[in-house]
Amino acid sequence: MPYGLIAGNGRFPVLALEAARKLGMEVVAIGIKEEASRGIEPLASRCYWISLGALSRLIEICKQEKISQVMMCGQVKHAKIFSSIVPDWRLIKLLASLDTKNTDALIGGVQKVLAEEGITLADSTLLLKDLLAPEGVLTRHKPTPEETRDIEYGRRIAAALSAHDLGQSVAVAERACVAVEAMEGTDAMLRRAASLVEGKPLRLVKASGRRRHLLFDVPVIGPQTIDVMKETGTTALGIDAERTLLLDKDELLARANAANLAITAAAS
């Protein structure tokens, strides 16, 4: 029986499908038209394309392919829910039933609808366990005492905000929270923070502590994260060990080392 893989944007779904192919696993990709790369097509056992609002079509494909477990791999921008995308009748019914429309509520609602149809969510990192960040300092450059204090402060802020599902990341400078991630995503949040601190160095904390599973919305960093850190004067990054995916890990760490940036992973 094949696994299903719901593909959002970024490298996450591509790497997961590459891993599945190496393992000889049968994985059917269901690409979100507004998000996923066409690069998933040659890697999947079979590939379907659906619009973001097509919850009924997702269920139909899973039943057609006899899929009972699906992985959610890759980002789907939360703001797209409020764009011109038209939800089908099943998603309209789901949205109407939610008191809030944050990530936990939205995907939790989808999870419940799928479960009613005999389809369960599998661990998003199932195929990429070797890319989860180990605990410790991951770069040649260790955080300075000042960077460490900012990261520790950022972790406390992220923990306090976690119940509100505002986003995974916070930007900190001199033990002050400069910006909190909302729907815009980490990169846009960092750029906004840089515009507020007038050249002071920033530290980024990306946390996953608000939920204890890895079914969806798994924190991810990659080479682009390092590029945006350099652009915005962000000198150190704190992440959760064993709960954050390092995409294109060798290139990611090479870029961080070349820029003399610090990345540290702590148990959450």
C-alpha positions in Angstrom: 0.0 0.0 0.0 1.6 3.3 -1.0 2.1 6.4 1.1 0.7 9.7 0.0 2.8 12.9 0.1 1.1 16.2 0.0 3.7 18.6 -1.5 4.0 22.2 -0.7 6.8 24.6 -1.7 10.5 24.4 -1.1 13.0 21.5 -1.2 11.4 19.5 1.6 9.0 17.4 -0.7 11.7 16.9 -3.3 14.2 15.6 -0.7 11.6 13.3 0.8 10.7 11.8 -2.6 14.4 11.3 -3.4 14.8 9.5 -0.1 11.7 7.3 -0.8 13.1 6.4 -4.2 16.4 5.3 -2.6 14.5 3.2 -0.1 12.4 1.6 -2.8 9.2 3.0 -1.2 6.0 3.6 -3.2 5.0 7.2 -2.7 2.2 9.0 -4.5 2.7 12.7 -4.7 -0.2 15.1 -4.5 1.2 18.5 -5.4 -0.5 21.8 -4.4 -0.7 23.7 -7.7 -0.1 27.1 -6.1 2.9 25.9 -4.2 4.8 22.8 -5.3 7.6 22.5 -7.8 7.2 20.4 -11.0 10.4 18.7 -9.9 8.3 16.3 -7.8 6.8 14.6 -10.8 9.8 12.4 -12.0 10.5 11.4 -8.4 7.1 10.1 -7.4 5.6 6.7 -8.2 2.6 8.7 -9.5 1.8 12.4 -9.3 -1.5 14.3 -9.1 -2.1 18.1 -8.9 -4.8 19.8 -6.9 -5.7 23.3 -6.0 -5.2 24.4 -2.4 -8.9 24.4 -1.7 -9.6 21.0 -3.2 -10.1 18.9 0.0 -12.6 16.6 -1.6 -10.3 15.9 -4.6 -7.5 15.1 -2.1 -9.7 12.5 -0.4 -10.8 11.1 -3.8 -7.2 10.6 -4.9 -6.3 8.8 -1.6 -9.2 6.4 -2.0 -8.4 5.8 -5.7 -4.8 5.0 -4.8 -5.7 3.1 -1.6 -3.6 5.5 0.5 -4.3 5.3 4.2 -1.3 7.4 5.4 -0.2 10.8 4.0 2.7 13.0 4.8 2.5 16.8 4.6 5.9 18.0 3.2 6.7 21.6 2.4 5.2 24.9 3.2 1.8 26.2 2.3 1.7 29.9 2.9 -1.0 30.6 5.5 -1.9 33.8 3.8 -3.1 31.9 0.7 -6.2 30.9 2.7 -7.2 34.6 2.5 -6.4 35.0 -1.2 -8.5 34.4 -4.3 -8.2 30.6 -4.0 -11.7 29.1 -4.0 -12.3 26.3 -1.4 -14.5 23.4 -2.3 -17.7 22.6 -0.4 -15.9 20.3 2.1 -13.3 23.0 2.9 -16.0 25.7 3.2 -17.8 23.5 5.7 -14.5 22.9 7.6 -13.6 26.6 7.7 -17.1 27.5 8.9 -16.7 25.1 11.8 -13.5 26.7 13.1 -13.4 29.3 15.9 -9.9 30.4 14.7 -8.1 29.9 11.5 -4.5 29.6 12.7 -2.2 26.7 11.5 -3.1 24.3 14.3 -6.9 24.8 13.8 -6.8 24.6 10.0 -4.6 21.6 9.6 -6.1 20.0 12.7 -9.4 20.3 11.1 -8.1 18.8 7.8 -6.6 16.0 9.9 -10.0 15.3 11.5 -11.8 15.2 8.1 -9.2 12.8 6.7 -9.4 10.6 9.7 -13.2 10.3 9.2 -12.3 8.9 5.7 -9.8 6.4 7.1 -6.7 8.5 6.2 -4.2 9.4 8.8 -1.3 11.9 8.8 2.1 10.3 9.1 5.2 12.0 10.5 6.4 14.6 8.0 10.0 13.8 8.7 9.5 10.0 8.2 11.8 9.8 5.2 14.3 12.5 6.4 15.3 11.6 9.9 18.9 12.0 9.0 18.3 15.7 8.3 17.0 16.5 11.7 19.3 18.8 13.6 21.5 17.2 16.3 21.9 18.9 19.6 24.8 21.3 20.0 26.6 23.9 18.0 26.5 23.0 14.3 28.9 25.6 12.9 32.6 26.4 13.4 31.6 29.7 15.0 30.2 29.2 18.5 27.7 31.8 19.7 29.4 34.6 21.6 28.1 35.3 25.2 26.0 38.2 23.8 24.5 36.0 21.0 23.8 33.2 23.6 22.0 35.6 25.8 19.9 36.8 22.9 19.1 33.3 21.8 18.1 32.2 25.3 15.9 35.3 25.6 14.3 34.5 22.2 13.6 30.9 23.3 11.6 32.3 26.3 9.7 34.7 24.0 8.9 31.9 21.5 7.8 29.6 24.3 5.5 32.3 25.7 4.0 32.9 22.3 3.7 29.3 21.2 0.1 28.8 22.5 -1.1 31.6 20.2 0.3 30.0 17.0 1.7 33.3 15.7 4.6 31.7 13.7 7.7 29.8 14.5 10.3 32.6 14.7 11.3 35.6 16.6 14.0 38.2 15.9 16.0 39.5 18.9 18.5 42.3 19.4 20.1 43.2 22.8 17.6 41.1 24.7 14.7 42.9 23.1 12.1 41.2 20.8 12.3 43.2 17.6 9.8 41.1 15.5 7.5 38.1 15.8 6.7 35.9 12.7 3.0 36.0 11.7 1.7 35.0 8.2 4.5 36.6 6.3 7.1 33.9 7.0 10.6 33.9 8.5 12.4 35.7 5.7 10.0 38.6 5.5 9.9 38.8 9.3 13.8 39.1 9.4 13.7 41.8 6.8 11.1 43.7 8.7 13.2 43.4 11.9 16.3 44.6 10.1 14.5 47.8 9.1 13.8 48.5 12.8 17.1 48.1 14.5 19.3 50.5 12.5 22.2 48.2 11.9 22.3 46.4 15.2 23.0 42.7 14.9 20.0 40.4 15.0 19.6 36.9 16.3 17.0 34.5 15.0 15.2 31.8 17.1 13.1 29.3 15.2 11.1 27.1 17.6 8.7 24.1 17.3 7.7 23.9 21.0 4.0 24.6 20.6 3.3 21.0 19.5 4.8 17.7 20.4 4.4 16.0 17.1 6.0 16.3 13.7 2.9 15.8 11.6 2.9 19.2 10.0 4.5 22.7 10.1 7.9 21.3 10.9 10.6 24.0 11.2 12.9 24.0 8.2 16.1 25.9 7.5 18.2 25.8 4.3 20.8 27.7 2.4 18.3 30.5 1.7 18.0 31.0 5.4 21.7 31.8 5.6 21.4 34.2 2.7 18.6 36.1 4.4 20.6 36.1 7.7 23.6 37.7 5.9 21.3 40.2 4.1 19.7 41.3 7.4 22.7 41.3 9.7 21.5 38.3 11.7 24.6 36.7 13.2 23.2 33.7 15.1 20.4 31.2 14.8 18.9 29.1 17.6 16.8 26.0 16.6 15.2 23.0 18.3 17.3 19.8 18.2 15.7 16.7 16.6 12.7 18.9 15.6 14.2 21.1 12.8 15.0 19.9 9.3 18.3 21.0 7.8 17.7 21.0 4.0 20.8 20.7 1.8 22.7 20.4 5.0 26.2 20.5 3.6 25.6 23.6 1.6 23.7 25.2 4.5 26.6 24.7 6.9 29.2 25.7 4.3 27.5 29.0 3.7 27.1 29.6 7.5 30.7 28.9 8.1 31.9 31.1 5.2 29.8 34.0 6.7 31.0 33.3 10.3 27.5 32.7 11.5 26.5 30.6 14.5 23.8 27.9 14.5 23.0 26.1 17.7 20.4 23.4 18.4 19.0 22.8 21.8 16.6 20.2 23.2 13.1 21.5 23.3 
